[in-house]
C-alpha cells in the first residue's frame, strides 16, 4: 500500500512499521534531550573550570554553551558514520545482495534520528537568537539537513549518502575550538594557529574531497539512484549540491583566515 503525492513522493507503509516509527521518535527525542543536557553541563563545567566564563556577556555564554552540544553531536555523528560506512558491513557492496542505496540498519536509523533532534534544537536556538548564532546560511543548512534526513528515514533509502554528509561534521570541533580560543583572547597562541591549519586540511578532506567522492559515487550508480522515489531523487541531487556550495564558501573564508593568521604570526617573530 502506498501514497503518492503530486510531487512523486511515495511513502511505503510496509517500511515505516510501528516499531520503526517508535525508534525514530525515540531517537529524535533523545537527540533533543542530549543537546539540553550537554548545553547545561557545558555551562556548569565552564563556570567551574574556566575563570573567564563568568566575564562573558549573556549572548557569549549562550553561544559558548551552544557550541558545547554542537561539538558533542559532531563527535558522535562523525564517529558513528565512520563505523557504519567503513568498519561495519552494512554498506559493503559484497556483503549483501540488495543494492547499497536501499540499505539501512537499526543503528543508522537511530543515528539519523538523533541528528534530526540536534538540528531541530540548534535551529530553534539560531532562530530564537537570530542572527547572533548564525545567519541565513545556517538556517538553510539546518533546514536542508532536517528535510533530507527525514525523507531518508521515511523511505529507508540513501542512508549511505546521508551518512557521508554527516561525516563532514567531523570539522565542527575545530570550528568551535577556534571560536573558544578567540573569545578567550588566545588568537596569538600556537594552539590557535595549529587548530586553524588542522581546520583547513580537515575541511578540504571532509567537506570538499568527500563531497566530490559522493557525487562520483552517485554518478557511478546512477542506474540505481534514479529508481528511488521521485522527490527523493531530486532531493539527493539538490541538497548535496547546495551544501557543497556552502562548504566552498566557508572553505574560502577559512583559507583567508588561515593565511591572515599565518602572516600575522610570521611578522610577529
C-alpha positions in Angstrom: 0.0 0.0 0.0 1.5 3.4 -0.9 0.6 7.0 -1.0 1.8 9.1 -3.9 1.8 12.9 -3.9 1.7 15.3 -6.8 5.5 15.7 -6.3 6.1 11.9 -6.9 6.8 11.4 -3.2 6.0 7.9 -2.1 5.8 6.6 1.4 5.9 2.8 1.7 3.8 1.8 4.7 5.5 -1.6 4.7 8.8 0.1 5.6 7.5 2.6 8.1 6.4 -0.1 10.6 5.1 1.0 14.1 8.4 -0.3 15.6 10.4 1.8 13.2 8.3 4.9 13.9 8.8 4.4 17.7 12.6 4.1 17.1 12.7 7.3 15.0 10.7 9.3 17.5 12.7 8.0 20.4 15.9 8.8 18.6 14.8 12.3 17.8 13.6 12.9 21.3 16.9 11.5 22.6 18.8 13.9 20.4 16.9 16.9 21.8 17.4 15.7 25.4 21.2 15.1 24.8 21.5 18.7 23.5 19.8 20.1 26.5 21.9 18.0 28.9 25.2 18.9 27.2 24.2 22.6 27.0 23.5 22.6 30.7 26.7 20.6 31.5 28.8 22.9 29.4 27.6 25.9 31.4 28.2 24.2 34.8 31.6 22.8 33.9 32.8 26.0 32.2 31.8 28.1 35.3 33.9 25.8 37.5 36.9 25.2 35.2 37.3 28.5 33.3 37.7 31.7 35.1 36.9 33.8 32.0 33.5 32.2 31.6 31.9 34.4 34.3 33.1 37.5 32.5 31.4 36.6 29.2 28.2 38.5 28.2 24.9 36.7 28.2 25.0 36.3 24.4 28.5 35.0 24.6 27.6 32.4 27.2 24.7 31.2 25.1 27.0 30.7 22.1 29.6 29.1 24.3 27.1 26.5 25.6 25.6 26.1 22.2 29.0 25.2 20.8 29.3 22.6 23.5 26.5 20.4 22.3 27.4 21.2 18.7 30.8 19.7 19.4 29.3 16.7 21.1 27.0 16.0 18.2 29.8 16.3 15.7 32.0 13.8 17.6 29.1 11.4 18.0 27.8 11.5 14.4 31.1 11.5 12.7 32.3 8.5 14.7 29.0 6.6 14.1 29.1 7.5 10.4 32.7 6.3 10.1 31.8 3.0 11.8 28.8 2.4 9.6 30.5 3.3 6.4 33.9 1.8 6.9 34.0 -0.6 9.8 30.7 -2.4 9.6 29.4 -4.4 6.6 26.1 -2.6 6.3 27.2 -0.8 3.1 29.8 -3.2 1.9 28.9 -3.9 -1.7 30.0 -7.5 -1.3 28.2 -8.3 1.9 24.5 -8.2 0.8 22.5 -9.0 -2.3 20.4 -5.8 -2.3 21.6 -2.5 -3.8 23.7 -0.4 -1.5 21.4 2.7 -1.7 18.5 0.7 -0.3 20.4 -0.5 2.8 19.8 0.6 6.4 20.1 -0.7 9.9 18.7 -0.1 13.3 21.9 1.8 14.2 21.8 4.0 11.1 18.1 4.8 11.9 19.0 5.8 15.4 22.0 7.9 14.4 19.9 9.8 11.8 17.1 10.3 14.3 19.5 11.7 16.9 20.9 14.1 14.3 17.4 15.3 13.5 17.0 16.0 17.2 20.3 18.0 17.2 19.4 20.0 14.1 15.9 20.8 15.4 17.4 22.0 18.7 20.2 24.1 17.1 17.8 25.6 14.5 15.4 26.6 17.3 18.3 28.4 19.1 19.5 30.0 15.9 16.0 31.4 15.2 15.4 32.5 18.8 18.7 34.3 18.9 18.9 35.3 15.3 21.3 36.4 13.9 23.7 36.0 16.9 24.3 32.3 16.4 24.4 32.3 12.6 22.8 33.9 9.6 20.5 32.7 6.9 23.1 30.3 5.5 22.9 28.3 8.8 19.1 28.3 8.7 19.4 27.0 5.1 21.9 24.3 6.1 19.9 23.1 9.0 16.6 23.2 7.2 18.0 21.1 4.3 19.6 18.7 6.7 16.4 18.1 8.6 14.3 17.7 5.4 16.7 15.3 3.7 17.4 13.1 6.8 13.6 12.9 7.4 13.0 11.7 3.8 15.8 9.2 4.2 14.3 7.7 7.4 10.8 7.5 5.9 11.9 5.8 2.7 14.8 3.7 4.1 16.8 4.8 1.1 20.2 6.6 0.5 21.4 6.1 4.1 24.9 5.8 2.7 24.8 9.3 1.3 23.3 10.9 4.3 26.0 9.3 6.5 28.7 10.6 4.1 27.3 14.1 4.6 27.1 13.7 8.3 30.7 12.6 8.5 31.6 16.1 7.3 30.5 17.3 10.8 34.0 16.0 11.9 35.3 19.5 11.1 32.9 21.2 13.6 35.1 20.6 16.7 37.9 22.6 15.0 35.5 25.4 14.1 34.2 25.6 17.7 37.7 25.4 19.2 38.7 28.3 17.0 35.8 30.3 18.4 36.6 29.3 22.0 40.2 30.4 21.6 39.2 33.7 20.0 36.7 34.6 22.8 39.3 33.6 25.4 41.8 36.1 23.9 44.2 33.4 22.6 44.3 34.2 18.9 48.0 34.6 19.0 48.6 31.2 20.7 50.3 28.3 18.9 47.2 26.2 19.6 45.1 28.7 17.6 47.5 28.6 14.7 47.7 24.8 14.6 44.0 24.4 15.0 43.5 26.7 12.0 45.8 24.6 9.9 44.0 21.4 11.0 40.7 23.0 10.2 41.9 23.9 6.7 43.0 20.4 5.8 40.2 18.8 7.7 37.7 20.9 5.8 39.5 20.1 2.5 39.2 16.4 3.1 35.8 16.1 4.9 33.8 18.8 3.1 35.5 19.2 -0.3 37.1 15.9 -1.4 34.4 13.8 0.4 31.6 15.6 -1.5 33.5 15.1 -4.7 33.5 11.4 -3.9 29.8 11.5 -3.1 28.9 12.9 -6.5 31.2 10.4 -8.1 29.5 7.6 -6.2 26.1 8.8 -7.3 27.3 9.1 -10.9 28.6 5.5 -11.0 25.4 4.2 -9.5 23.0 6.4 -11.4 21.0 3.5 -12.7 20.2 2.5 -9.1 19.8 6.1 -7.9 17.2 7.1 -10.5 15.0 4.2 -9.2 14.4 5.9 -5.8 11.1 7.8 -5.3 10.9 10.9 -7.4 11.1 13.6 -4.7 13.9 11.7 -3.0 15.8 11.7 -6.3 15.6 15.4 -6.8 16.4 16.0 -3.1 19.5 13.8 -3.4 20.7 15.9 -6.3 19.8 19.3 -4.9 20.7 19.1 -1.2 24.3 17.9 -1.5 24.8 20.5 -4.3 23.6 23.3 -2.1 25.7 22.1 0.8 28.7 21.8 -1.5 28.4 25.4 -2.5 28.1 26.4 1.2 31.1 24.3 2.0 33.2 26.0 -0.7 32.0 29.4 0.5 33.0 28.6 4.1 36.3 27.0 2.9 37.2 30.2 1.1 36.7 32.1 4.4 38.7 29.5 6.4 41.6 29.8 3.9 41.6 33.6 4.1 41.6 33.4 7.9 44.4 30.9 7.9 46.6 33.0 5.6 45.9 36.1 7.7 46.8 34.3 10.9 50.0 32.7 9.5 51.1 36.1 8.0 50.5 37.8 11.3 52.4 35.1 13.2 55.3 35.4 10.8 55.6 39.2 11.2 55.4 39.0 15.0 58.6 36.9 15.2 
